[in-house]
Amino acid sequence: MERCSRMSAWSPAGIKRSMRIYAARPTDRRARLWSNEFLKAVGPLAYGQVLNVSAWEDSDKDGGKYRDYFPNAVAYRRSNLGGRRGHSHDTDYVIDLEEPLPAELHRKFDLVLNHSTLEHAYHHLIAIRNLCDLSRDAVLVVVPFAQPEHGQEYGDYWRFTPQALRRMFSDNGFTVIHEGESPYAYSAVYLAALAVRDPNLWKDRFPHACRLDKGGQHIGIGGPGYRAYAAIRRIAREAVRAQDRKSFLPASAWEEAAGQRNTD
């Protein structure tokens, strides 16, 4: 992930560049890349059969496939549901998370993965129950904690906290043993959680598991680029008031913003 030096970020050209990045880059891009790293750390711990629920084309949106995150799985399967995002030609199962599961799929898989789907399930408690019923060992989920509304054509209903995930899994006989959140202050925030039926089976397999204290404490304050982003917002507001979108502000204003780099 690219990082600007403090000097270049605070120059007028650097601030203009940052404005273009924040305007053009999807706000969930950084969160997605973070979630990929979380899954890469957990994936090799999964053995047996893995099912990626609502996998679409199995793309991690960074040029890779989620299948490659699970090198020790003896089998890797995907499920999808019809609709705009449809099921691809080689989908293994068609599963509607808001409907009863076929009996033959109950506890069929060792680990069930679900990435950024639960917010689109209006009956999310049924969906989480089905994810748990699919698994005989572990469920790995990524959900939004804070994210712009999206996917209205197929529904966007919920955002989740760490406490909500723990409670929903607990209600279905699972314990969250490892969780994390994307750390970027000016981006969507994803949560990821690994929940298991028997934590004792995972103590030796995953000794470095950790839990969040409180979710979202970094949003808007104290995060990477906070001062730069505050300056960008101030300059943009003044530019709009001045109705001068070509030059934004006189050179003196740019110099004032650039001078603040010494206090960052």
N, C-alpha and C positions, 0 to 999 in steps of 0.2 A: 504494500500500500504506500503510495507516494506521500512524502512529507515535505513541505516547503521549509526552507531555512527561515529563521526569525527575521533576518534582514529583508529577504525577498518578499516575504509575506506582508511586511509592513510598508513596502514601497508603494507608490500609487499604482504602478503596473501590477504589483503583486495583489493588491486589494481588488483591482478590477478583475484579475484572473480568478481570484477566489469567488467573486460575485458570479462569474460565468459558471464555475464549477457547481456552486450551490444551486444555481438556477437550472442547470442542464442535467446534473446527475440525479438519478432517482434517489429519493431519501432512504429507501430500504437497501441500497447497494452495499453500504458498509456493514449493515446488520447481516445481510446475506453472507458476505465473505466471512464475518466472524462466526456465524453458525456453521459454516463449512469446516472451520478449524475445530470447533467443538465436536462435531461429528467425526472428524478424522481421528481425534484423540480417543473417542469411545468405540468406534467401529471395530478396531482389531480385537477388542475384548469379546466380541460376539461370535459364538460358535453355533453350529447347527443350522437351522433354517431361518432365514431373514425375509420378512415381507415389508416392502415399502408401500404403504397405503396412500392412495391418491398421488401416485408417483409421476403422473403425466408421462413425459419422455425420459424420466430418470436423470435429467440434467441438473447439475449443481449451479448453473448459470455463471460458471466461471471456466467453462471449457472442459469440465470433467463429468463423470457419471458417478452417482452415489453407489453404484455397484462396487466400484473400486475402493470405497471406504471400508468395506467389510471383507478383507482378504482371507479371513479364517472361516467364513461361512461355507457350509457344505452345499447350500442352495440359496439362491437369491431370487425372490419373486416380486412381482409388481401387481398392484391393483389400481383400477381407475373406475370412474363413473362417466357416463355419457354427458353431453353438453358441449359448450363452446370449446372447452379444453379437452373434451373427448377422451376416448381411450385409444392408444396407439395400436398398431397392427399386432404387436407381440405382447400385449397385456395378458397376464396370466389369470387374473380374476377380475370380475366386475363386482364391486362392493359399494353399496350405499350405506354410509356410516350412520344414517338416521333411520335405517330399517333393520328388522331382526336379521341376525347373521344366519346363514345356512349352517345346519347342525354339524356338517362335516368340517367346518372351518374352526370350530371351537378348540382353542388351545393347540392349534396345529403348528404354530411357529414358535421359535425360541426367542426371537427379538422382532418387535414390530416398530417400524419407523414411520413417523408422520410429520411432515414439514409444512408448516404454515397453511394448514387446512381447517383447523378447528374454529377459527374465526368466521368461516363461511358456513358452518353448520348451525342452523338456528336452534336445533335440539342438541346442543353441544354435550349435555350430560349423557344422552343416549350414545353420541359419537364416542365419548371417552370410554364409556362402558364397553362398547364394541371393540375398541382398540385393546382394552384389557382382556376381553374374552378371546380375542384372536391369539393371545400370547400365553405360553406356559411358563415364561420366565421373565421377560423384560419388555418395557415399552420406552421408546425414545422419541420425544416430541420437541418440536420447535414451534413457538407461538409468538404472536406480537404482544408486547406490553404497551407500546405506543407506536402508532403507524397511521399515516393518512388513510382515509377511507378508500377502498379500491375494490375492484371486481363486483361492482353493483349489479351487473347483469346476472351473476349467480349468487349474490348475497354477501354482505359483509356486516356481521352482527356484533362481534364480541372482541374485547381485549382482556388479557389475563394477567394476574399477579402471581408471584411465587406461592403465596398462601392459597390461592384458588387451585393451582395445580396440585399442591400437596393434599388438599381436602378432596378433590375429585378422584385422585388416585387412591387415597386412603379409603374412600367409600367403596372402592372396587377391589379391595384386598391387596393393594400395592403400596410400597413405600418409596418415596423419592430419596435417592441416595446421593445424587450428584446433580448440580444445577449451576447455571451461569446466565449472564446477560451481556449483550453487546454494550461496549463501554463508551460509545460516542455521544457527546452531548448534543450535537446538532445533526441527528440522524434518527431514523426509526430505531426502536429498541426491541430486539428479540430476546425472548427467554428460551432456554433449552433445559430439559430435565430428563434424567434417566430414572425410571421407576421400576422396581423389581418386586416379585412375589415374596422372595425369601432373601432379605439382606445378608444373612449369614453366608449364603453361597457366593456373595460378591466381595466379602471382606478381603480375601487374599487376592482376588482377581483385580480389584480396583482399590488399592489402599489409599490413594490420594484423592478420593472423592471429597467434594466440598459442597456447602450449601450457602445460599445468599442470606445476608442479614435482612436487608430491605431492598426491594426492587426500585429502580428508577431514581436513585438518589443523585445521580450525576446529570439528570436532564436539565439543560438550560444554564447550569452554573458550574463553574470550576472545571469543566471538561476541557479536552484538547481544543485549542483554537478559540476559547471563550472571548478573550480580549479582542482578537482579530475579528471575530464575528460581530461583537458589539460595535466595533468601529465601522464595519461594513454596513450594518443596519442603520447607524446614525447617518452615515454619508448618503446612503440610499434615500432615507427620509428627507434629508435636506435637499437632495437633488430633485426629488419629486416636488417639494415645495417651490423650488426655484424653477421648475419646469424646464430644466436644461439637461436633458438626458444624454446629450452628446459630450459635453465637457464635465458634467456632474457638478463640480465646484471649482472655484478659483484655485490657483496653485497654492495659495496660503493655507487653504483648508486641508489639502493633501499633505502639505508639510507638517501640519499639526498632527494629523493622524499617524504619519510615518514616524514622527518624533516620539510617539508613545511606545515604540518598540523597546526603548530602554527600560520601561517599567514593567514589561511583561516577564 
